[in-house]
């Protein structure tokens, strides 16, 4: 059963908020909400933001999620299923945990353990109270605890990565709490988007502290046949949530931005891009479990080169996007592992654009001669390997090369390189014939 907010703000004048009580709600609910606001000074974060995070955690842990403040007041929760237990039901209905069970948790020392940063606590099943097993973690900003995330076990056991996902979620939640506390500030997503576009007048707080530390940008994309823009945006929202949780588990202070049909992640203080590959694989696997379908929707990711600081993050972002385009069949791509291919692709694009520099003798080769020369150069001058690739006898290759050598000086390294680039460029550039087909 979903709880609804009993009030809505209808006017703000001279520093005073006027609230309207929604139909079907009692004055007791209004009093409880006002008491929570006055006790905290303000609601720590918008329900919609943490509700989205709660649903993301539910996807990753296969459980039912609630997010509470330090007073055990309910702030957000994921969608419920038939597996909801008595504790969750009462917590949602009352916007707080039942006092008797909270006392039991204190007796077990659960709250003492939740007061330790990065400590994921397992709570055993309590059949007498109708309580199913749970995982929980505290949400911290430095040493200050801001709240708690609880995950009730659903219809199946927690997956092996549930603890790591919960730890990342706690770090994301801490960022949401902290962002909401800043007056007039921009969201972390906006900060990263501004940073990568060059619009940022100053660096975000985390980025400024890590300005001279190595970092890299990872990008996530949804490959899909569908053209429904709304559906794509919904997919990106889910993907951004999953990427945010995994990135936070890898690096405290990771930033996430969702723009231009891509989810971009800044991983600060990352000296080696390959170290992020396992996290990218875990995130794409999780996203593909929840978003992939028989119609061809597939989640892919790439990480760009490590750069010296966040001021050069846009360079890493371009590299990640290039790598993603260069390997359409790969699920996770590391720019550093594709450097030779990307370098050659850039060189071939430049060669294809300068037909006026092409060697005329190479352009005049027949199709058989052009194919022979290309395979010979591809295999580093190995005639036997070139013959096998062409499906002809090595003697045939030698004969063709003698004829080619009479017109083109293959002993000259510059001529040989120019011929190789020209043949490769013609093979990949539409409309550019590899030879005159004489």
Secondary structure by P-SEA (a helix, b strand, c coil): cccccccccccccccbbbbbbcccccaaaaaaaaaaaaaaccccccaaaaaaaaaaaaaaacbbbbbbcccccccccccccccccaaaaaaaaaccccaaaaaaaaaaaaaaaaacccbbbbbccccccccccbbbbbbbccccccbbbbbcccccccccaaaaaaaaaaaaaaaaaaaaaccccccaaaaaaaaaacccccccaaaaaacccccbbbbbbbbcccccaaaaaaaaaaaaaaaaaaaaaaccbbbbbbcccbbbbbbccccccccaaaaaaaaaaaaaaccccccccccccccccccccccaaaaaaaaaaaaaaacccccccccccaaaaaaaaaaaaaaaacccccccccccccaaaaaaaaaaaaacccaaaaaaaacccaaaaaaaaaaaaaccccccaaaaaaaaaaaaaaaccccccccccc
